[in-house]
């Protein structure tokens, strides 16, 4: 199995259930991991692998669409990625909300979804 990983992608987006989050937005980090079995080893050409710039565009477009729950974002992004290429066998997407609107909370919250073909 070969693994393609996009780590610590940073977005300012308007996700959340609170009105303030919808108005001012918040900061999010996204990690995505894709596993696939290459037909040819070693991989030498883009068509033999998974184009990580395409994966980034999928994530970026979805992060631009306001959504109430991180769980919705993680599952939808993983599903979209899996559909992009039949070579993909497994996808993991983790979305972290930095500065969650919880009184006296110091940390981050996240939702992660793993999907296998």
ABEGO torsion letter per residue (X at the ends): XBBBBBBGBBBBBBBEABAAAAAAEBBBBBBBBBBBBBABOBBABAAABBBAAAAAAAAAAAAABBBABAAAAAAAAAAAAAAABAABABBBBBBBBBGBBBBGBBEBBBBBBBBBX
